[in-house]
């Protein structure tokens, strides 16, 4: 089932989407450069059930992160970050990373650059290796869940392919927004004459954003909404903010599946800053809510495969380890030397202090999960998530410091 799904064409397409107009063609220059990239890898491993310890670091001694022998110097240095230069060829000095675990990869893509697979019965999922969508193929039409622009018109091709194979209509009658973000809904305008459904906050934000690519939903709800089409039932629920203020849980009780976008990345660590989430505490609590539903298949919105309950539990442990490590680092790093050193330059002192806390908290987590979760050793990824969680501990959980007498 698992294959290397990321072709040079897919990588080049993602680059073009990220740096320019989503509808722009992939330039030959980008594709040629992607095809020419090679990388050496060194693999390390760890048992993710272990607590985060200094022993996870190369040459580390037994003990928790707060017992580190590497005390902050009087003049702070940034640890563990290489300076990446950009030579003429653009890649010669880029850092190497551990190989991606084979379990993190999904099925191979077809010649059009997508994969469509059956979740259960008439529920299907679509991926381009980076983004995911889903649809129900019913006797009364197709219900589409999210429309990522990186998949774009391949959504129509996937629907047509399945409708022909299943002998059902290929007419998309409903489109459900998981949340308002353009990277998951920016192809919604490709589907005309559909009923668009979303949370009431999704509508408010889409009205604000005024993006013609994401028409506002006509049907909205507050806490819960039951969608029934062609004898199938889908339960939509808002359980509080998490990745975004409007991100909803989409439960398919007749298909043993749950869809929750931008919280868990199956087999991978979150991208920068807890998947660029707006509510860190809500994001951290979302896996528990997801696991409270009955399901076996999890549509997470990103990367090349569906997630399992074990994937969600592993993600939850990764986040819990970051939280525990951040608490210890906050308690153990003495801030005084940094502020004394920089004197009246308060922001330089803050930067040096919090960078040291972040790096000390992230280092054992990176060591523990390298080879377990893909891209755990891309330091800035785990570090920015660590920084976001550490700041949330200070600002959301409190207290951020002693109260002046």
Secondary structure in CASP SS format (residue, H / E / C, confidence):
PFRMAT SS
TARGET T0000
AUTHOR 0000-0000-0000
METHOD secondary structure of the structure
MODEL  1
X C 1.00
X C 1.00
X C 1.00
X C 1.00
X C 1.00
X C 1.00
X C 1.00
X H 1.00
X H 1.00
X H 1.00
X H 1.00
X H 1.00
X H 1.00
X H 1.00
X H 1.00
X H 1.00
X H 1.00
X H 1.00
X H 1.00
X C 1.00
X C 1.00
X C 1.00
X C 1.00
X C 1.00
X C 1.00
X C 1.00
X C 1.00
X H 1.00
X H 1.00
X H 1.00
X H 1.00
X H 1.00
X H 1.00
X H 1.00
X H 1.00
X H 1.00
X C 1.00
X C 1.00
X C 1.00
X C 1.00
X C 1.00
X C 1.00
X C 1.00
X C 1.00
X C 1.00
X C 1.00
X C 1.00
X C 1.00
X C 1.00
X C 1.00
X C 1.00
X C 1.00
X C 1.00
X H 1.00
X H 1.00
X H 1.00
X C 1.00
X C 1.00
X C 1.00
X C 1.00
X C 1.00
X C 1.00
X C 1.00
X C 1.00
X H 1.00
X H 1.00
X H 1.00
X C 1.00
X C 1.00
X C 1.00
X C 1.00
X C 1.00
X C 1.00
X C 1.00
X C 1.00
X C 1.00
X C 1.00
X C 1.00
X C 1.00
X C 1.00
X C 1.00
X C 1.00
X C 1.00
X C 1.00
X C 1.00
X C 1.00
X C 1.00
X C 1.00
X C 1.00
X C 1.00
X C 1.00
X C 1.00
X C 1.00
X C 1.00
X C 1.00
X C 1.00
X C 1.00
X C 1.00
X C 1.00
X C 1.00
X C 1.00
X H 1.00
X H 1.00
X H 1.00
X C 1.00
X C 1.00
X C 1.00
X C 1.00
X C 1.00
X C 1.00
X C 1.00
X C 1.00
X C 1.00
X C 1.00
X E 1.00
X E 1.00
X E 1.00
X E 1.00
X E 1.00
X E 1.00
X C 1.00
X C 1.00
X E 1.00
X E 1.00
X E 1.00
X E 1.00
X E 1.00
X C 1.00
X C 1.00
X C 1.00
X E 1.00
X E 1.00
X E 1.00
X E 1.00
X E 1.00
X E 1.00
X E 1.00
X E 1.00
X C 1.00
X C 1.00
X E 1.00
X E 1.00
X E 1.00
X E 1.00
X E 1.00
X C 1.00
X C 1.00
X C 1.00
X C 1.00
X C 1.00
X C 1.00
X C 1.00
X C 1.00
X H 1.00
X H 1.00
X H 1.00
X H 1.00
X H 1.00
X H 1.00
X H 1.00
X H 1.00
X H 1.00
X H 1.00
X H 1.00
X H 1.00
X H 1.00
X C 1.00
X C 1.00
X C 1.00
X C 1.00
X C 1.00
X E 1.00
X E 1.00
X E 1.00
X E 1.00
X E 1.00
X C 1.00
X C 1.00
X C 1.00
X C 1.00
X C 1.00
X H 1.00
X H 1.00
X H 1.00
X H 1.00
X C 1.00
X C 1.00
X H 1.00
X H 1.00
X H 1.00
X C 1.00
X C 1.00
X C 1.00
X C 1.00
X E 1.00
X E 1.00
X E 1.00
X E 1.00
X E 1.00
X H 1.00
X H 1.00
X H 1.00
X H 1.00
X H 1.00
X H 1.00
X H 1.00
X H 1.00
X H 1.00
X H 1.00
X C 1.00
X C 1.00
X C 1.00
X C 1.00
X C 1.00
X C 1.00
X C 1.00
X C 1.00
X C 1.00
X E 1.00
X E 1.00
X E 1.00
X C 1.00
X C 1.00
X E 1.00
X E 1.00
X E 1.00
X E 1.00
X E 1.00
X E 1.00
X C 1.00
X C 1.00
X E 1.00
X E 1.00
X E 1.00
X E 1.00
X E 1.00
X E 1.00
X C 1.00
X C 1.00
X C 1.00
X C 1.00
X C 1.00
X C 1.00
X C 1.00
X C 1.00
X C 1.00
X C 1.00
X C 1.00
X E 1.00
X E 1.00
X E 1.00
X E 1.00
X C 1.00
X C 1.00
X C 1.00
X C 1.00
X E 1.00
X E 1.00
X E 1.00
X C 1.00
X C 1.00
X C 1.00
X C 1.00
X C 1.00
X E 1.00
X C 1.00
X C 1.00
X E 1.00
X C 1.00
X C 1.00
X C 1.00
X H 1.00
X H 1.00
X H 1.00
X H 1.00
X H 1.00
X C 1.00
X C 1.00
X C 1.00
X H 1.00
X H 1.00
X H 1.00
X H 1.00
X H 1.00
X H 1.00
X H 1.00
X H 1.00
X H 1.00
X H 1.00
X H 1.00
X H 1.00
X H 1.00
X C 1.00
X C 1.00
X C 1.00
X C 1.00
X E 1.00
X E 1.00
X E 1.00
X C 1.00
X C 1.00
X E 1.00
X C 1.00
X C 1.00
X C 1.00
X C 1.00
X E 1.00
X C 1.00
X H 1.00
X H 1.00
X H 1.00
X H 1.00
X H 1.00
X H 1.00
X H 1.00
X H 1.00
X H 1.00
X H 1.00
X H 1.00
X H 1.00
X H 1.00
X H 1.00
X H 1.00
X H 1.00
X H 1.00
X H 1.00
X H 1.00
X H 1.00
X H 1.00
X H 1.00
X H 1.00
X H 1.00
X C 1.00
X C 1.00
X C 1.00
X H 1.00
X H 1.00
X H 1.00
X H 1.00
X H 1.00
X H 1.00
X H 1.00
X C 1.00
X C 1.00
X C 1.00
X H 1.00
X H 1.00
X H 1.00
X H 1.00
X H 1.00
X H 1.00
X H 1.00
X H 1.00
X H 1.00
X H 1.00
X H 1.00
X H 1.00
X H 1.00
X H 1.00
X H 1.00
X H 1.00
X H 1.00
X H 1.00
X H 1.00
X H 1.00
X H 1.00
X H 1.00
X H 1.00
X H 1.00
X C 1.00
X C 1.00
X C 1.00
X C 1.00
X E 1.00
X C 1.00
X C 1.00
X C 1.00
X C 1.00
X H 1.00
X H 1.00
X H 1.00
X H 1.00
X H 1.00
X H 1.00
X H 1.00
X H 1.00
X H 1.00
X H 1.00
X H 1.00
X H 1.00
X H 1.00
X H 1.00
X H 1.00
X H 1.00
X H 1.00
X H 1.00
X H 1.00
X C 1.00
X C 1.00
X C 1.00
X C 1.00
X C 1.00
X C 1.00
X C 1.00
X C 1.00
END
